[in-house]
Amino acid sequence: MKIIHQWNQEDSDFIRKKVIEHNMGHISDQVKTPLMNESIIIRNEKEEIVGGITATLFWGHCHIDFLWVDDRYRGEGYGKELLGKMEELAKEKGCYLIILDTFSFQAPEFYKKQGFEVIGTVEDFPKGSRQYYLEKRLGL
């Protein structure tokens, strides 16, 4: 037996696959939904992407991966609109929960205004900041 310090995609994919196999053995068949990657974008008149949201849906929940709006368009309601459209999509796909994380220098107050509740924090990560974990129950 030996332990090797190296990274490669093949080994990483193998480990991920084994963890998923283990997890699937511990949840009911009704929860086992296929993994779906979703995104919604906003383009300006020049067809440039100026905002978007990405998410991963599985096991009845929607995990918001990234939400971004170009600085020139912030404060105009696009973030709220993107989040709302992803929530609609999550409901259509049968999700009962949306989860996400954000940093203190990003948008925790924005998400709270959209009905998300803080369920955990990591202090001093990154150094001098805080990471927030939030959820929104969809009531399905």
Beta strands, then each sheet from edge to edge (+ up, - down):
strand 1: 36-43
strand 2: 49-58
strand 3: 61-69
strand 4: 97-103
strand 5: 117-123
strand 6: 130-137
sheet 1: 1+ 2- 3+ 4+ 6- 5+
end
